[in-house]
Amino acid sequence: MLKFAQLIAPGAIVPQLRSTQRDETIAELIDAIVASGVVPDSIREELRLKVLERERKGSTGFGRGVAVPHVKHKAITRMTAAIGLSQRGIDFNALDKQPVHSVVLLVSPEDKPEEHLQAMEVIFKNLSKETFRRMLRQSATAADVVQLLTDADNQQLPA
């Protein structure tokens, strides 16, 4: 079973996003994944453009303060994700028109669609829980986020 904590690239947690706009937030999270060393710098811009193209087709701001932008790319060898948090909120053109406070950016290999679906399932299973969303939004540090993901993976969160 895929674990949420295993998806997150080491160092790709941004507890206080600088940006308040969708496009800059996506760039900030891609930079975090690149900085973690999991994704090559050479595809940074291509990833950014692919994610934005996906957003134009339909917002990944699913409501309840969360967004899950995602992209598949042939140069990605292992699935990875970044998490960004915003106290102020980001205009993500979300379905419920509310600001987004928690963003999970998923980057997947193009040739492993089943892994991508599994990852999306794990992410949504957690983000659909009110307690998880609240605790994620209250996380002040990357360590807080890692602890929350680990607790969620071990089903140690209050319902």
N, C-alpha and C positions, 0 to 999 in steps of 0.2 A: 504493500500500500504506500502510495506516494505521500510524503510528509511536506507540509507547508514550509516548515523551517528549512528543509533541505533545498527548496526551490530558490531561496533568497541568496543572491551572491554575497559573499563576505564583504562588508563595507558598502553594500548597495542599499542601505537604509538611510533615508534622509528625514530625520525627526522634525526638522523645521524647514520646509520648502521655502525658498526665497520668492518664487514666482506666485502670482495670483491669476495668471492666464494659462489656459490649456496648453498652447503650443510651447511656451517656455517651460512649463512643468514637465512635459514629455521630454524636451531636450535635457532638462536637469536630471531626470531619472536615467536617460540613456547615458549621460556623462558619468553617472554613478556606477552603472554597470561596466562601462569601459574602464573607469578608474579601478574597478575591482579586479581587472585583468581577465575576466571571463570572455569578454567580447573584444575583438580587435578594433583598435582606433580607426583603422582604414575603412570600416563600414559604418562608422558613427552617423555620418550625414545621410547615407542611404537608409539606415534604420529609421532615423527621424522622419524622413520623407514618407517612408512606407507606413509608419504609424499615423502620421497626419492624413495620409490618403485614406486609411481605414476609418479615421474619425469623420472624414467628410461624407463617407457612405452612410454613417450612422454613429451617433455618439456612443462611446463606451461608458459614459456616465450613467450608471444604471439606476440612480436614485438612492435615497437614504444616505446621501453623503459619500458614496463610493464610486470609483471609476476603475475599470480594468482594461486599459489600452493593451493591445497585444499585436504581435507581429511574428511571422515566420520568415526565415532567411536561410539561403543555401550555405552561407559561411558560418552559421551557428552550429557548433558541434554538440553542445549540451544545453538543455533547457535551463533558463535562469530567469530570475525576476528581481525587481527592485521595488521598494516600498517608500512612498513619500507621504508625509503628513503635513497638513496645513491647518493652523488654528483659525486663520482668517477665512479660509475657504477659497476655492478656485471656481471660476466660471467655466464649467466643462460642458456647457450646453446639455446638461443632464436631462433625462426623460421627465423627472419631476420638477425641473426648473430650479432646483435648490443647489446651493453651492456644494462642491465636493471637498471633503476634508481628508480622505484617505484614498491614495492612488496606488494600485499594484500594476506595474508594467511587466508583462510577460513576454519573453523573447524565446522563440522555439526554433529547432531545426526544421527546415522545410520538409524533410523526408520522414518525419516521425509524427504524423497527425494524431495517432492514438495517444501518444505521450502528451501532446498539446491539450487534447480533450480531458485527459486525466487531471492535468494541472489546473485547467479551468474549473473542473468539478471541485477540486480541493479548495481552491480560492473562493468559489461561490458558496460552497457549503459553510465556510466560516463567515464570510461577509453577510450571509443571510441571517446570521444570529445577532440580535440586538446587543447582547452582552459583549460579544466579540468586537462589534463595531465601536461600542462605547469605550471599551478598554483600549482598543487600538488608537482611537482619537485622543485618549488621555495619556498615551505613552509619550514620555518626555525625551527619552534617549533611545539609541539603537539597541542598547542592552534590554530596555523595557520591551521593545518590539520582539526581539529574539525570545525573551522569556514568555511572552504572550503566545507566540507561534508554537513554541515547544509545549506549553500547557494545553493549547488547543489540539495539537497533534496527539497528546496523551489523554485527551478528553478530561482534562482537569479544570475546566472552566465551569462556573455556575451556569445553569440553564438560562 
